[in-house]
Amino acid sequence: MQEQQGREWVAIVDFGSQYTQLIARVVRELGVYCEVVSCARTVRQDEYLRGVVLSGSPRSVHDACAPSFDFSPYEGRVPVLGICYGAQLMAAKHGGTVSRSAAREYGRARLSAVSAESLLTRGVAQDSQVWMSHGDTIIQLGDGFVVTASTHSIPVAMFEKSEGKLYGVQFHPEVSHTEVGRAVLKNFLMGICGCKCDWTPRGFVQSEVESLRKRIGSDRVVLGLSGGVDSSVAALLLQRAIGDQLTCIFIDHGLLREGE
């Protein structure tokens, strides 16, 4: 699918987290178009890129083949929010100390010492419930970074280097168990990235249909339809755009449910 030309967007860098698609869903529900990008690929940099979100990961920053990220093209220019592993990677790459925990922390925690000065913590109350899921812990931050929230067991639950446009949270704001999760993400998207938050799925469909209609013109299209989400959505958009100019060929690959 063609990227949204002329539309502000946010990149979600995927480090293999089970929650990556949930991050993308919440960002879109907050009215911002986003694209999930593998950590093995380079984020497309254009004038419409408003921010970058780094996902969590089942890996440790101490693993020999731990996935990495080059912050230099974005630092001070495009805001970056690290979530869980993304936050630990940010800390480790900027002179901080990330330690392996004796036991993986998984479950609810309560925020304390929440900063009143940070744009990221606006509307985040003391003692707000958050959801943790990590095996490493940030012990110390590098120069220029400040702690903006803690928990009873985690000294660095939220942190930032505002002049570098770098922000991190060790909890998962995208899950429903984090009471203030959407507030944190909205603060990042609107307050820090400056997104208008006016994107909607309906608007996306309309834009994509118009784009397809212009590109295809009077040509005809043959589409292999497998019954999966990707080809089914592509078929629907094409049918709305060009109608009878589309011919679908069903591919019976033997992997559908019985009777389909």
Number of C-alpha atoms within 10 A of each C-alpha: 8 7 11 16 11 10 12 21 26 26 22 25 26 24 23 15 18 13 16 21 16 13 25 23 16 19 23 20 16 20 19 25 24 25 18 18 17 14 18 12 10 11 17 9 12 10 10 13 20 23 24 23 28 28 27 28 22 15 18 20 22 13 8 8 9 13 18 14 16 11 14 8 9 16 15 15 14 19 24 30 25 26 25 30 29 28 29 28 25 28 25 19 16 15 13 18 15 19 17 15 12 9 9 13 17 12 12 13 22 19 20 19 16 21 20 14 9 16 17 28 21 18 12 20 16 15 14 16 20 23 22 23 18 24 18 22 24 22 15 18 22 15 10 11 20 18 20 25 23 23 20 11 11 19 17 20 28 26 26 26 18 17 12 16 18 24 26 28 26 27 27 21 23 24 17 12 16 21 17 21 22 18 18 21 22 22 21 23 27 18 15 20 20 14 22 13 18 13 19 14 13 9 11 13 14 13 14 21 18 15 15 17 18 12 9 14 11 10 10 12 14 11 16 14 19 18 17 10 10 11 15 15 14 14 20 13 19 22 17 17 21 20 13 11 15 17 16 14 11 11 11 11 8 9 10 11 6 6 4 8
